Each structure stands twice: as C-alpha cells, then as structure tokens.
Amino acid sequence: MDTYTILRHFADSWFLLLMTCFFVGAVAFAFRPGARKVHEDVANIPLRNDDFPAGKGD
C-alpha cells in the first residue's frame, strides 16, 4: 500500500470518528448545566469599562 491509500483509509474511518466525537464533546461542553453564567460573563466583555477604559488613568 502506498502512503496515500493508508492516509485515505485512516481519514475515512478513524479520523471521521475522532472528529465526530470532538464535535459532540464541544456541543456538550457549550450546553452543559451551569454554563449560562460563564457565557453571559463572556458576552458582556465588550460592554465593560465604558466610563473608565482599561489603561487610562492608572
């Protein structure tokens, strides 16, 4: 077998399974219980320090 055939077989079988598991894990991580507070905190980052921007007047 040449290298291309071996890599093609790997990509068609095991790597597809690995990427599917990674995707399911990422979705489960994003929608896990208790993640709402973290997501709301991250969503409010652009709105912080409107009156006193970081780095000014330290």
C-alpha positions in Angstrom: 0.0 0.0 0.0 1.2 3.5 -0.8 1.1 6.3 1.7 -1.9 8.0 0.1 -4.1 4.8 0.4 -3.1 4.4 4.0 -3.9 8.0 4.9 -7.1 7.9 2.9 -8.3 4.8 4.8 -7.4 6.4 8.1 -9.2 9.7 7.2 -12.3 7.8 6.0 -12.6 5.7 9.2 -10.9 6.7 12.4 -10.4 10.4 11.8 -14.0 10.8 10.9 -15.0 9.1 14.2 -12.5 11.2 16.1 -13.8 14.5 14.6 -17.4 13.4 15.3 -16.6 12.7 19.0 -14.8 16.1 19.2 -17.9 17.9 17.8 -20.3 16.1 20.1 -18.0 16.9 23.1 -17.7 20.6 22.1 -21.5 20.9 21.8 -22.0 19.1 25.2 -19.4 21.4 26.8 -21.2 24.5 25.4 -24.6 23.4 26.6 -23.6 21.9 29.9 -25.6 22.8 33.0 -24.1 25.8 34.8 -22.5 27.3 31.6 -25.0 30.1 31.3 -23.2 32.3 33.8 -19.9 31.9 32.0 -21.4 32.6 28.6 -23.2 35.7 29.9 -19.9 36.9 31.5 -18.0 36.4 28.2 -20.8 38.1 26.2 -20.5 41.2 28.4 -16.8 41.7 27.9 -17.2 44.4 25.2 -19.5 46.4 27.5 -17.2 46.6 30.5 -15.3 49.7 31.5 -17.3 52.1 29.3 -16.7 55.0 31.6 -13.2 54.2 32.5 -11.3 52.2 29.8 -8.5 50.0 30.9 -5.1 51.6 30.7 -6.2 55.1 31.1 -5.6 56.9 34.4 -3.9 54.0 36.3 
